[in-house]
Amino acid sequence: MSLKEKLKVMVVDDMSTSRGLITQALDEIGIVNYATSNDGNSALKALQAAPVHLVLSDYNMPGANGLDLLQGLRKTPATQRIGFILITGKATPDIIQRGQTLGMNNFIKKPFSVPEIKGCIEQVVGKL
């Protein structure tokens, strides 16, 4: 079984269109074992109950944003080692610096192509 068949991913985005674009990219890459969540708080609860290998999270969401989710993941032993990629349309130096301080593994700017997101994921988990 290849890495892309074993890899468990959670996609977190409050916009259904964005979630759809991300999951469509995962399908094209061959990553089929993924779940979705539409906000940071429910994603954190789901991940604490059933951790995954990698989280792809939007930054700008109501309630808990992507970095709030990352901070919550890093506080809990069961989730602190989950790979985390921030997906944002506003990759400002402040957001990226805060993400790196919290333990973000990588980030990608919207809009992205399938090869770009594949490369971003591979920088975190290895060759797919």
Secondary structure by P-SEA (a helix, b strand, c coil): ccccccbbbbbbcccaaaaaaaaaaaaaaccccccccccaaaaaaaaaaccccccccccccccccaaaaaaaaaacccccccbbbbbcccccaaaaaaaaaacccccccccccaaaaaaaaaaccccc
